[in-house]
């Protein structure tokens, strides 16, 4: 808003914005001294060090099914293109699941 008063959304007091004389990059954040103290921001110079803290995280590691492929075949050959990518993907009757290249089938034709 252009004048002091109460915020119409949350009811907090509106205070005028102080224009900083420091030119700030559009991709960075600039905080006043008071805001820095309130946010409890700590900074340090970047340097190579040994890690000081060990963090243990618990969870499960699972293979990405979109990268895992296997198919049982009764003919020799190879899968040229797989149309179904992961377990649980919905398929319809008559849908093409894979394109197979087999020299035996080509010879039989």
N, C-alpha and C positions, 0 to 999 in steps of 0.2 A: 504494500500500500504506500501511498505517497505522504502519509502523515502518521504521527504517533497515535496509539490507541490500543484496542484489543484485537487479537486475531479472530476473525469470524469463524474459523474452523475449530481451533483448540482453546481459545480464550486467553492465551498468553499475552503479556505486554509486548507491543511492537516497539523495537528500538531502531533508531536510524542506522543504516549501514555505513561504516567508515570506509571510505575509499582509500586503499593502500597505494602508497607512492612506488612500491616495488612492482616491477613488471614480472609477471608470473607466466610460465609456459602453460598453454591451454591443457596439456596433459598432466599437470602437476597440481598439488593441493597446497595452499598457503594458509597457515593458521597464525593467529596473533599470539603474543606471549601468554595471555590469559587462557586462550583456547588450548595451547600446548600443555599448560599446567593442568588444566581441567581434564584433558584427554589422557594425561600421563604418558606422553609419547617419549620414548627413549631412543636416542640415535647413537651410532658408533661408526668409526672409520672402518671401511672394508679392509680386511686383511686375511691372510691364510693362517688358520689355527686348527688345532685338533678339536673335534666336537667335545663339548663339555657335558652334554646331557644325553642320556640314553632313553629312547622312547619305545615302549613295547606296544605293538598294535595287534589286535586279535581279529581274525577273519578267516575266510576261506578263499583259496585260489582255485579258479575254475577255468578250464580251457575254453577258448572262444570257439563255439561250435561253427561259426561261419567260416573258420579256417580249417576245420577238420573234415575230411572227406573219406568215406569208405563205401564200397558197394560190392556185394557178392554177385558174381556173374557165373553163368553156366557155359559161357563161351569166352574164348580168349579175345582180348582187345583192350581198348582204353576208353575212358569217359572223355569226350571232347568238351562237353558243356553240361553243367549241372543246373537245373532250373529251380530246385528246392534247396534252400540255404541253411535251415536250422530245424531242430527238433520241435515239433508242435506247429510247424507252418501248415496252414490249411491247404489241402489239395482237393481237386474235384475229379470226378469220374471222367476218364478220357484225357486228362491233362498230361502233357509231355513232361516227364520228370528229368530225362537226361538224353543227350545225343551221344551215341556210342559209335566208335570206329572199330570195326573188326574185320581183318583180312579174310577170316573164315566165312563170315556172312557175305562178304562181297563176292568171294569165289563161289559160294553156294547159289547166289542169284544168277 
